[in-house]
Structure formats: structure tokens, C-alpha cells
Amino acid sequence: MTNNTNPLEEWNRLERENTENAIVSSMFHAGIKTSSAIDEFSTWLLVGSAAIGAFLIGSADKLIPIICKTGFVVCGSFLCLSCLFGLISKIYGLLCRVGLDVNDAVTETFHQHLKMHSEVEGEIQETAKTSGITIETGIRLERIMSEFLSPMPPLIKWMVNRQQKKNKGNPQAGYFLLVKRFNKQGLCALLQSSAFLAFMVSGVFYAAQS
């Protein structure tokens, strides 16, 4: 009775874990897709900041008497910080978008190949059972990663191997990395808008002091 129950329990456990992991991955995926909205906001603010920065530089001789030299430097510094955080935010946004696109492409082709393999595997196992032999038909993930990394630069190999060792056994490791990038993108976008607001407040303050 135990021999019949244990495989069934293990099958049930694996099926539940796979389904739960798939649901969590879907939730991560849906959340990270909002990265495009943050990226659009950063782009809009970055373009505006660059236009204002160009105006400040071109009109420095007229603005300095109004907001004084110190005010001009403070306002310019906040505007430069806003542009800097905007660029960093867009970099993280690009990494998120690339990560999602790669994940979608890999997931789609992975399921196709896995389905084809499962069909052929069933035939092979049935033939092996009839012949009285045992054949290992499982997919060799080690070989897949080895073949994938073979043409990559040494730095990429090191980074991938480091992530694998760090997140070994974690089915959500890839999404964890994307979530970290998404969080950094959001933080940089917040700092970008805060620096732009500080620029506006500083301009009003120094203009009022003159």
C-alpha cells in the first residue's frame, strides 16, 4: 500500500508546486509589465528637463541677475540630478523590457519543445519497457546551459554561473532579478521627479530673494 501511495503523493506534490510557481510567475510578470508606464514617465520628464537645461544655459546671462549666481548653480545642479536619475531609470526600464521579452520567447519555445519531447519520450519509454531495458530520457539542464554559455564572453559566463549558484533551487530566480531591476527603476524615477521638483522650488525661492 505504501509503495502505491508514495508515488501518487509525490506526483500530487510536484503538480501543486508547479502550478503554484506558475501562478507566482504570472503575478511577477504582470507587475513588471508596468515598467513601460514608468519608462514613459521618465522619458517625458527627461525630455522636459533637457529642454529646460538647454534654456538655462542659453539664457544664463539673463537669469543670473534674477536668481543670483548661487541660485543658478543650485537650480542647475538639481536639474542635472533629475536628468541623471532619469537616464538610470531608463536603463533599468530597458533591462526589464529585454528581460520580459526574452522570458516570453523562451517560455513559448520551451513549452513547444517540451511538448514534442514528452510525446517522443513516451514512445521511447514504451519501447524500452517492451525490450526490458532502462533508458534515461530526462532533459539534461546542465548540457543546455553549457551549450548556451559556450559562445558567450567570459564575463557573461561568470555572471550567469554566479546567479545560478546564488539562486540554486529557486524557481523564481529569474523574476527576482527582474523585480530588483523594476524596483530600482521605480526608485530612480521617484528621485528624478523629486530632483525636478526641487529645481522648481529652488528657482521660485531664489527668484523671490532677489
N, C-alpha and C positions, 0 to 999 in steps of 0.2 A: 504493500500500500504506500509506503514511504517513497519507494522508487518511482511510483506513478505520480505522486503528488508534487515532489520537489521540482521536476522539470516544468510542470504546469505553473507552479508558483513563480519560478524564475522567469518564465515566459511572460506571465502577467506583470511582474515587477518591471521587466525591461520595456514592455509595451507602455506601461504607465509613465515611466521615466522619459521615454522617447516623446510621448505626447506632451508631457509637461514641459520638457525642454523646447519642443517646437512652439508651444504657446508663448513661453517666455521670450523666445527669439522673435516671434511675431510682434510682441509688445515692444521689445527693444527697437525693432525695425521701424515700427510705426512712429515711435518717439523721435528717432534720429532723423526721420524724413523731414521733420520740421526745421532741420538745419538750413534748408533752402530759404525759408522765410527770414531767418536771422541773417543769412548771407545777403539777401536782397536789402534788408535794412542797413547793413554795414556798407553796402555799395552806395546806396543813396546818400548816407551821411558822409562817406569818404569823398564822393564827388563834390558834395557841397563844401566840405572842409577845404578841399584842394582849390576850389574856385575862390573861396574867401581868402585863403592863404595867398593866392596869386594877387588878389586885390590889395591885401595888406602890404605886400612887398612893393607893388607898383605905386601905391599911394602913401608910402611911409612918410614922405616929406610933409604931407598934408595932415596925416593922422597923429604924428608925434606931438605937434602943438596942442592937440585936443586931449589926448590921453596921456601925455608925457612919455618920456623915453622908457621909464620903468614899466609903465602900463603897456607900452607896445611890446616890450620883451616878455612880460608875463602873459599877455594875450597870445602872442606868437608861440610861446612855449606850450600853452595848453592846446593850441590848435595843432601843433606838431605831434603832441602826445596822442591826440584824438586820431590823427592820420596813422600814427604808428600802430596803435591798438586796432584800428580798422584793417590795416594790412595783415596783422597777425590773425585777426578773426577770419578774414577771407582765406588765409592759408589753411586754417583748421576746417573751415567750411569746405574747401576743395578736397581735403583729405577725407572728410566724412562722405562727400558725394562719390569720390572714387571708391571708397571702401564699400559703400552700398551697391554701387554698380557692379563691382567685382563679385560681391556676395550674391547678388541676384543672378549673375551669369553662371557662377559656379554652382549655385543651388539648382538652377534649371537643368544644366547639363549633367550634374551629379545624379539627379533623380532619373534622368533618361538612361544613363549608363548603368545605374544600379538596377533599374527595372530589367534591362537587357541581360545583365549578369545573373539576376535571380532566375530568369527563365532558363538560361543555359545551364546554370548551376543545378537546377532541379533535374534536368535531363542527365547531367554528368553523374550526380549522386545516385540516381535511379539505376543507371548503367553500372556504376561501381558496386552498388549493392547486389545487383544480379550476378556480377562477376566475382563477388566475395572479396573485394579489396576496399581499402580505405583511402580516400583522396582528400587532401586539404584544398578546399575551393574558396576559402575566405579571401577577401581583398587585403592585400599587403600595404598598409598605410605607410610603413617605413620606406618601401620602394617608391611609392608615389611621391613622397616628399623628397626623396633622394634624386629622383629624375627631374622633379620640378626645380630644385635648387641647383642642379648641376651647371646650368649656363649662367646663373646669377653671379653678380660681383661678390667678393668675399664679405663686404660689409653687410649686404642683404642676407647672406647665409648666416652670418653671426647674429643679426637681429632676429631672424626667424627662429633659429635654434634657441636663442635666449628666451624668446616668448614661449616656445614650446616647453622648455624646462620650467619656466616660471608658472605656466598655467596648465601643467600636465594634469589630465583628467578632468579639466573644467570644460564642459560642452559649450559654454557661453564666452569662452576666452576672446574670440574674435569680436563679439559685440561689446564686451567690456572695454576693449581698446577703442572702439568707435564711440562708446559713451563718454570715455575720458576726453576724446577729441571734441565731442559735442559740448561737453561741459566747459572746456577751455574756450571754445568758440563763443559760447554764451557769455562767459566772464569777460572776454576781450571786447565783445560788443557792448557790454554794460560799461566797461571802463572807457570805451570810445565815446559813448554818449555822455558819460559823466564829464569827461575832459572837454567835450564840446560845450556842455552846459556851463562848466567853469570858465571857459573862454568868453561866453556871452555875459556871464555875471561880472567877470573882471573888466570887460570892456565898458559895461554900464557904470561900474564902480569908479574906474579911473577917469571916465569922461565927466562924471559928476563932481570929482575932486578938482577938476581944472577950473 
